[in-house]
């Protein structure tokens, strides 16, 4: 945006100078003697970030409201200077896109002909209906009317990190050890990339996020109260990851990567923009070295004759890798019509091998069984995404029509083998070898139309329709090894083919009202009709379900000052169960526990009210929010003991009421030091009934983070970061707390085209221990995993290409409106 402003300013001033004609000789009023001339100089500084502002427009006028006598643009370091200025009274008018125009009166005299204004602070403009954007050169945090934006490209401490590690820094978000993301305590969030979902993230978002380098991410949008134009799914909110794209005329590219003792990644990006045509491609991969974990598992089963105990201890080794690649092109037919299309591929694989020794004690504490369990798993996922968008603009500002189509396909393979061997020599019947396989195909077809129509200066109407067709085919098979024949035999109860179809038809109407100069309102409603069919190949019965939802949304905003606003919001959301919740595949990696999905789940329904306040002043940004959330038909895992096996199923258990507060602040203390941190505190109050048993649980939970950035001489940057999350709570149990800290140092060189970074995570502790407890009416279990977490890494990035800073074409993209999954989705261009 700065480059565009620079171009317009150059054209503007060239017109001014050409209209002025040749310069004339200045004379004072006392005759023909030359006047005393001096200079006026200064440096423009962003009042929030304390960074210099380049390419800002400075006009010099005679007197407060006199004619213009000169003009200039600020340099890269924010400085400007007017030379050979006769003594007198002048006014400086300073303006730049995204900032409040400032006027400064200056007087020079024969005794003091030079005026050095030193540092001049200017503030970002606040726009009520579109949100408060702190500066055009965006600050780290932006608080807009419908979202909070974390500008990751401004974070110097992300060299060598991935998307998972980046999200731990974003206000209101929390990421656990496995990479599962929660927003203000709710894991039912909708994750998008460039405003788009895909099937791969729906299956395992934690794995996909680890394949995306943080340095490819421009910003992260956190939407806690989505308006009616957003899909109804994502009961906890929406997280939209925006990746970096080149919109500069010419050919450019970048390459980068990181090497560490735990994981490594590499990436390459190329883009070309010529007039109305643009093309880009990128690719990359990610690999983790094999790492060893220590595991323990203990379970007490409460039987009529007493308490039996299962005690397991062992270790495992695992490794992961992934890749991604995409190509995209767009063409602007003219100023009003454009077409864009993209195609992407991605893949991920994870395998593990765990060896455990198990001891089973009967109700009188005698050792009844002792055996080893060797379990191996190999999981692979791959997929593609093809999108095509048409966009039409009109002569009326902001009036726009958009049509989009998306086809997302993903394929998964999962294989679990576990071999159980008796160690007592007295119970050969316990020896067994089982093989479970699950192959899945998932296709999503989406078509969407959106229209925006402004009515005067006080109203903007948005309406649209959307259809999503999901087709899931899950083939699962269970085998048991016959030791006599040494051949695998099919286990009938564990072998079938599951077909699942989900169709969603939606429409919305939303209005953005500028009620006054200070009051704004966004109000609307969305209707969604969901139709579901599921069946098994070996069962002729077809299960059908259909439900309708009208989802209201209201955002009321009041601008208390140019840099502060307060918002009150209400919305209703739903959370459809994702594939792993409904897939009836028997996922069993050992003989003591297994999990199975429930195809008869209903969606969660969430009502939320939120009051928030945001302000910035003198280099300090502060955002606070207070919310109440009621979730009905909550979907949670429910554990029961069946024939000595802990079976995890998913149920619509009951309700959860949550009250919470979030506070986040950033402060630029000096040009060389910035601090930021935040904390989320919220309650868990869940209750429900399953199989006639009433269960409930309450807890106060919290998480927070803190970081500091030091801008050192010679383009060095140093960052320190720390994160903490309290124990997590569910109706049946809790998971341990989680914390991490890291340090990073980065050096820029070659005219800031290249950078080299060093990053250290948890340097003083090799392993982190994670404990999980669950309680039922007839059991208590606790598991503990020790996972290697200490890591050291080097990162490198380089930008190349010849760039022409001409006026950029108007890019044509549908941004952020296509939100659909009830779990989590990947997609877009990584």
PEGIZI-V651436 format. One record per run of one state. SS is the DSSP state (h for helix, s for strand, l for the rest). FROM is the first residue (numbers start at 1). LEN is the number of residues. If there is no record, write none. Layout:
# PEGIZI-V651436
SS,FROM,LEN ; SS,FROM,LEN
This chain:
# PEGIZI-V651436
l,1,1 ; h,2,19 ; l,21,16 ; s,37,10 ; l,47,5 ; s,52,1 ; l,53,4 ; s,57,6 ; l,63,5 ; s,68,6 ; l,74,5 ; s,79,8 ; l,87,1 ; s,88,8 ; l,96,3 ; s,99,1 ; l,100,2 ; s,102,7 ; l,109,6 ; s,115,8 ; l,123,1 ; s,124,1 ; l,125,1 ; s,126,2 ; l,128,3 ; s,131,2 ; l,133,8 ; s,141,3 ; l,144,4 ; s,148,3 ; l,151,1 ; h,152,3 ; l,155,7 ; s,162,1 ; h,163,5 ; l,168,5 ; s,173,3 ; l,176,5 ; s,181,3 ; l,184,2 ; s,186,1 ; l,187,2 ; s,189,5 ; l,194,2 ; s,196,1 ; l,197,2 ; h,199,11 ; l,210,3 ; s,213,1 ; h,214,3 ; s,217,7 ; l,224,9 ; s,233,1 ; l,234,3 ; s,237,7 ; l,244,6 ; s,250,11 ; l,261,2 ; s,263,12 ; l,275,2 ; s,277,27 ; l,304,2 ; s,306,27 ; l,333,4 ; s,337,25 ; l,362,5 ; s,367,27 ; l,394,6 ; s,400,23 ; l,423,5 ; h,428,3 ; l,431,1 ; s,432,24 ; l,456,3 ; s,459,24 ; l,483,4 ; s,487,4 ; l,491,1 ; h,492,3 ; l,495,1 ; s,496,19 ; l,515,4 ; s,519,18 ; l,537,2 ; s,539,23 ; l,562,2 ; s,564,12 ; l,576,3 ; h,579,4 ; l,583,4 ; s,587,1 ; l,588,5 ; s,593,3 ; l,596,8 ; s,604,14 ; l,618,2 ; s,620,13 ; l,633,2 ; s,635,8 ; l,643,2 ; s,645,8 ; l,653,1 ; s,654,17 ; l,671,2 ; s,673,18 ; l,691,2 ; s,693,20 ; l,713,3 ; s,716,10 ; l,726,2 ; s,728,2 ; l,730,3 ; s,733,3 ; l,736,2 ; s,738,12 ; l,750,4 ; s,754,8 ; l,762,5 ; s,767,10 ; l,777,2 ; s,779,10 ; l,789,2 ; s,791,10 ; l,801,2 ; s,803,1 ; l,804,27
